Amino acid sequence: MRPSSLYVILIGTLIYTPISGLAQQGNMQGMDHGMNHGMDMPMNHAEKMPPASALKPAQGASVKIVSPKPGQVLKGDEIPLQFRMVKGNIGSHVHAYVDGQLMGMFETEKGTLTGIKPGRHTLELRVVTADHKTELNATDRVRFVVQ
């Protein structure tokens, strides 16, 4: 995150995606940060995935990636994402990491990851609490290829 980036604070919740980066990338799709706290939001910035040792107990939360499938070959830089999530006691949404970089956050179980370059990639989803910081030990991972 760059210190010069503009950040948005909505009703006490820090949405830590630099607005300038989203606007420049054209990734405003799915940004509905109204009172319902919708956040199906693709991102293209260098937020790194916290280590697995930082994960907190799942407390009943779980996530399972439905698409992309393991080893699936996809064309283009838009990757359709589908998953099943159980929020458990404290889960709110998922963070989507591609090769260890945060690429989106999703409340609904369908979305699109954008800006994915050609090559082999690893997608990891992590159930996260409403504070956007606490990631739970409720994860799933899949490897896929973009041509």
C-alpha positions as CSV (number, residue, x, y, z in Angstrom):
1,M,0.0,0.0,0.0
2,R,1.3,3.4,-0.9
3,P,1.1,6.3,1.6
4,S,-0.2,8.6,-1.1
5,S,-3.2,6.4,-1.9
6,L,-6.7,7.4,-1.0
7,Y,-8.6,5.1,1.3
8,V,-12.3,4.9,2.1
9,I,-13.8,4.6,5.6
10,L,-17.4,3.6,5.6
11,I,-19.4,3.4,8.8
12,G,-16.2,2.5,10.8
13,T,-15.0,-0.2,8.4
14,L,-11.8,0.4,6.7
15,I,-11.9,-0.7,3.1
16,Y,-8.2,-0.9,2.4
17,T,-8.3,-1.0,-1.4
18,P,-6.6,2.1,-2.8
19,I,-9.3,3.8,-4.8
20,S,-6.8,5.3,-7.2
21,G,-5.6,1.8,-8.1
22,L,-9.1,0.6,-8.8
23,A,-10.0,3.5,-10.9
24,Q,-6.8,3.2,-12.9
25,Q,-7.3,-0.5,-13.5
26,G,-10.9,-0.1,-14.4
27,N,-11.9,-2.6,-11.7
28,M,-15.0,-0.8,-10.3
29,Q,-17.1,-3.9,-11.2
30,G,-18.9,-5.2,-8.2
31,M,-18.1,-2.2,-5.9
32,D,-21.3,-1.8,-3.9
33,H,-20.2,-0.3,-0.5
34,G,-23.6,1.0,0.5
35,M,-25.3,0.2,3.8
36,N,-25.5,-3.5,2.9
37,H,-21.7,-3.8,3.0
38,G,-21.6,-5.6,-0.4
39,M,-18.0,-6.2,-1.3
40,D,-17.6,-8.4,-4.3
41,M,-14.6,-6.4,-5.3
42,P,-11.8,-7.4,-7.6
43,M,-8.5,-5.7,-6.8
44,N,-5.1,-5.3,-8.5
45,H,-2.6,-4.3,-5.9
46,A,0.3,-5.8,-4.0
47,E,-1.4,-6.7,-0.7
48,K,0.5,-9.8,0.4
49,M,-1.2,-12.9,1.9
50,P,-0.5,-13.2,5.7
51,P,1.3,-16.4,6.7
52,A,-0.8,-19.5,7.6
53,S,0.5,-19.2,11.1
54,A,-1.5,-16.0,11.5
55,L,-4.8,-17.7,10.8
56,K,-7.3,-17.7,13.7
57,P,-9.5,-20.7,14.7
58,A,-12.3,-21.2,12.1
59,Q,-15.2,-21.3,14.6
60,G,-17.3,-23.2,12.2
61,A,-16.3,-21.3,9.1
62,S,-15.3,-23.1,5.9
63,V,-14.8,-22.5,2.2
64,K,-14.6,-24.7,-0.9
65,I,-13.6,-23.6,-4.4
66,V,-16.0,-24.8,-7.0
67,S,-14.4,-23.0,-10.0
68,P,-11.8,-22.8,-11.3
69,K,-11.2,-26.6,-11.1
70,P,-7.8,-28.0,-10.3
71,G,-5.6,-27.8,-13.4
72,Q,-8.2,-26.0,-15.5
73,V,-6.9,-24.0,-18.4
74,L,-8.6,-20.6,-18.9
75,K,-8.3,-18.0,-21.6
76,G,-8.1,-14.3,-21.0
77,D,-7.4,-12.2,-17.9
78,E,-10.9,-12.6,-16.3
79,I,-11.3,-15.7,-14.2
80,P,-14.8,-16.7,-13.1
81,L,-14.8,-17.6,-9.5
82,Q,-17.4,-19.8,-7.7
83,F,-17.1,-21.2,-4.2
84,R,-19.2,-22.4,-1.2
85,M,-18.8,-20.6,2.1
86,V,-20.0,-21.3,5.6
87,K,-19.5,-18.2,7.7
88,G,-19.5,-20.0,11.0
89,N,-19.6,-17.9,14.2
90,I,-17.5,-14.9,13.0
91,G,-16.8,-15.2,9.3
92,S,-18.1,-12.4,7.0
93,H,-16.5,-12.8,3.5
94,V,-13.6,-14.3,1.7
95,H,-10.3,-12.8,0.5
96,A,-9.1,-14.2,-2.8
97,Y,-5.3,-14.5,-3.2
98,V,-3.6,-15.4,-6.5
99,D,0.0,-16.4,-6.1
100,G,0.0,-14.8,-2.6
101,Q,-1.3,-11.4,-3.8
102,L,-4.8,-10.2,-2.7
103,M,-6.9,-9.9,-5.8
104,G,-10.4,-9.6,-4.5
105,M,-12.9,-10.0,-1.6
106,F,-16.3,-11.5,-2.1
107,E,-19.4,-11.8,0.1
108,T,-21.4,-13.7,-2.6
109,E,-20.3,-17.1,-3.8
110,K,-19.7,-16.0,-7.4
111,G,-17.4,-13.3,-8.8
112,T,-14.7,-12.6,-11.3
113,L,-11.0,-12.2,-10.7
114,T,-9.5,-9.7,-13.2
115,G,-6.0,-8.9,-14.3
116,I,-4.7,-12.4,-14.1
117,K,-1.7,-12.8,-16.4
118,P,-0.9,-15.9,-18.5
119,G,0.9,-18.7,-16.7
120,R,0.4,-21.2,-13.9
121,H,-1.3,-19.8,-10.8
122,T,-2.5,-20.8,-7.3
123,L,-5.8,-19.4,-6.0
124,E,-6.4,-19.4,-2.3
125,L,-9.6,-18.3,-0.6
126,R,-9.7,-17.4,3.1
127,V,-12.7,-16.7,5.2
128,V,-12.3,-13.4,6.9
129,T,-14.1,-11.5,9.7
130,A,-15.9,-8.2,9.1
131,D,-12.8,-6.3,10.3
132,H,-11.0,-7.3,7.0
133,K,-7.9,-8.2,9.1
134,T,-8.7,-11.5,10.9
135,E,-8.4,-14.4,8.6
136,L,-9.7,-17.7,9.8
137,N,-8.3,-21.2,9.4
138,A,-11.0,-21.8,6.8
139,T,-9.2,-21.9,3.5
140,D,-9.1,-23.7,0.1
141,R,-6.6,-23.7,-2.6
142,V,-6.6,-24.6,-6.3
143,R,-4.0,-24.4,-9.1
144,F,-5.0,-23.3,-12.6
145,V,-3.5,-22.1,-15.9
146,V,-4.2,-19.0,-17.9
147,Q,-3.4,-18.8,-21.6
